[in-house]
Amino acid sequence: MNSGARTIAWKIRSWAKNLLLYSNIRKSEFAMKSTRSITAALRCTALKTAILCAAVFCAMALPPRVAAETGAKAWLRYSALTPQAAKSYERLPRKTALLGDSLVLKTAQQELTDGVAQMLGLTLSSSGTVAGDAIILGTLNELHALSPALHSPQELRVDGYWITQAKIRGSKCLVITAFNDRGVLYGVFAFLTKIALGESIAAISEVQQPYAPIRWVNQWDNLDGRIERGYGGASIFFADGKVRDDLTRAGQYARLLASIGINGCTINNVNAAPGVLEDGFIAQVRRIADAFRPWGVQLSLSVDLSSPEVVGGLNTFDPLDPRVTEWWRNKVGEIYRQIPDFGGFVVKADSEGRSGPSTYGRSHSDAANVIARALKQHGGVVFYRAFVYNHHLDWRNLKNDRAKAAYENFHPLDGQFDDNAIVQIKNGPIDFQVREPVSPLFAGLRRTNEAIELQITQEYTGQQKQLCFLVPMWKEVLDFDMRIDGNSTPVKDLVSGRVFHRPVGGFAGVANVGLDENWLGSPLAMANLYGFGRLAWNPNLSAETVVDEWTRLTFGGDPLVVKTITGLQLSSWHVYESYTGPLGAGTLTNILGNHYDPGPESSEENGWGQWHRADHNGSGMNRTIATGTGFIGQYPPAVQKLYETLADCPDNLLLFFHHVSYTYVLHSGKTVIQHVYDSHYDGAEEAAGFVAQWKTLQGHVDDERYRDILARFEYQAQEAVVWRDTICNWIYRLSGIPDQKGRVGNPPSH
Ligand code: GCV
C-alpha cells in the first residue's frame, strides 16, 4: 500500500473507531446496530471503493492536520517551541550542576534535561561542580555551602522553591533551589512550565510555597483491578488480587502528580480490602512505592479497622484493647521496614457498612488514635474520614437529615484526635452533588487537623462522559467564608490549618485515573486533576488562570483553541447543574444505581437520605433551625443568617435549605417551577451549543482528540435532552403546573 492509500485506510479506520467510541458511550441499541452494519458494509468492496473516493475528497477539503496525540502526556507535552519563541531562551546555561545525589534530585535533573531538549532542542550536560555558567539544582543548605551570601527573599517552607539568577563564583547561573529535594523537583517543573507557556525567564526571581503540607490524591482501586467510581479504565496498580507486574503507568502517574505539587497517593479503595495488610502483600505494595519514590510521591494505604481481627487473627479489633494497639504497632513497623517513606493510612469506618469503633462502643478518635500512635514514630499520618452516616434513616421522619451526620459525629470529639491524625471532610455535607453548601464541620473543629476531600472523578457530575470542570465549584467552596467568631475564616484557611494553627492539614482529591491512555477517559476531564493540584498548591489561583494554563499546556497556544476550550470548561459546571439539579436540589440522579442517569424518584422513600422531598405542592428539604431539621444550626451564626430565611437564602441553594411551593417566587422574579423548566431547557440548549463551539476547532486540534471530544459533546447534547425531559416531565406530573412556554409535555412534532 502506498502512503496515500495508507492515509485513506487510516481515515476509514479512525471513522469506524470513532463510531465505536460513540456507541460505547451511548451504549444504545441504535448506535450498536449502526456500528455493526457499517462494519459489515465496509466488507463490501464496491462500497469500500465509494467510501475511499469520498474519503479522498474529504481529506482534500479538510484543514491541515495537527500531529496526532493520545492525551497520555497530559499537560507535560513539552512540544517544541517555534524557533522564534525558542530564541528568548538562548542564554540558558548549557550545563546543569547537581548539589546532592538523592533520587529525587537526579529525577529533577533528568526532567530538566529532557524538557529543555524537547522544547528548545538544547542539550544540557551535567556536572557535579560549578565552573562556568550552569543551572544549579539543590537545596538551600547545599547552596549556602557554595554561595553563603545567597538568601531567598522569603524563608522557604517544606516543598517551597526559589528560582533565581545569580552570579556564583564569577559565573552566571540559574538557580533552582528549595527547602528540600522535592521542592527542587517542583521548581524544575515550574521552570519547564514557564518555557512551555513562553514566559520570560530573563529576570526571574520567584518564590513559590505550598498553601498546605497535605496535597494528596486518593485512588479508589480494588485489588481485582476494578476502580469504584473510576471512568478511565482498569487500575494502574492492581489486577487479579495482586499488584500488577508492569508498573510503568504508576511511575508516569507519579510524575504527573509531582508536576502539580501533589506529594501523596493512597492507592486503594477506602472501602478497603483487609488483604492489603496481609504478610506478603506489603512486599508487593513496596514495588508501587518504588515507582513513586523518584517523584517524591509518598504512598499510603486505605485500611479496614477490623484488620487486627481479619488479618491478624485476634478475636477483637477494639481500638482500646492492648493487643490491638500492639498489632497496629507491629504492622506499621513491618511496613516502614519495607517502605521507609510510607505516608500513612486512610480510614473509612462505621460508614456504608464498614466496620468501625461503634462495635465496641468506642469513639472515632479512639479508632484514629490507635493507628496514629503506631504511625507517629515513623512520621506517618492517619486520615480519618468524616463521611460517617446512617444509611438506614427513617425517611418518614421529617426531622431526620443525613447532612447533619458528619458534624454530629465529629464536632463532639474536637480536641481528642492526636496531632498526626487528620479528619478528612468531603466538601459538602451529602456526597459530591453538583451543588451543595460547604460542610459545617470545617468550622466545627478548632483543635483537630482537617483536610478537605474533593472529588476529581466525576461520580455525580457526568462521569467524564460529559464535561464538568469542577475548579469553579471548588473555588466557591475554598473561598467560602465561615465567619468564625466574626472573623474572616475561609474554608481554604481552615483546612490548611492556618486559622487554628494546626500542625498539619490540606487537600485530598479522589482521582481514580485508570489504564486508559488519557488517564481519565476523557481528555478534557484532565483539567480537573490539574486544577486540583494547582488549587492544593495555591487555592488563591483563579479558575480562569488554572484553565488557561492547562489548556495551553495540553493543546498549545493557538488563540482560537485557548479561547474556545477555556470558555467551554468555565461554563460547563453551570450547564451541567442546570439540567441535572438546579436550585440546590442535588444531582437528581439514580442514587440506587449508577449515579449517572436521571432518576429523581430513587432519592425518596429509602434510608440513604439524599432526599429532595418533592411532592404535589412543592420541593426541597427544610433544614432550618426554626421549623426544619436544624442543620443550619451547625454553621457559625453569620452563615446561619445567610441560609435560615427565605429572604436571605441564595436561589442556587434554596431547595437544599428550604421546602417551598412550586409557585414560590425566587429572587430572580421567576417561580420555582418555571425556573426548573427554563433551567433544563436552557442547559440542554447550551450543551448542544458545545458541539458547535467544538467544531470550530477542527484542524486546530489533532484529529484524535478532536474526534474523541466531538463524539463526547454530541453524546452530551443528547443526554442533556434526556435529563431535561425526564426531570421536567416528572415535576410536571407532580405539580400539575404547566410550563408558561408550552414546552413541557408537548414535544415538538417531527
Ligand atoms: C468509595 C459515595 C460513593 C461510594 C464511595 C463513598 C465514599 O457513597 O458512591 O462509591 O465509596 O461515597 O466516599 O466512601
Residues whose N, C-alpha, C, O or C-beta is under 5 A from the ligand:
A	BS01	GCV	E228 R229 V270 N271
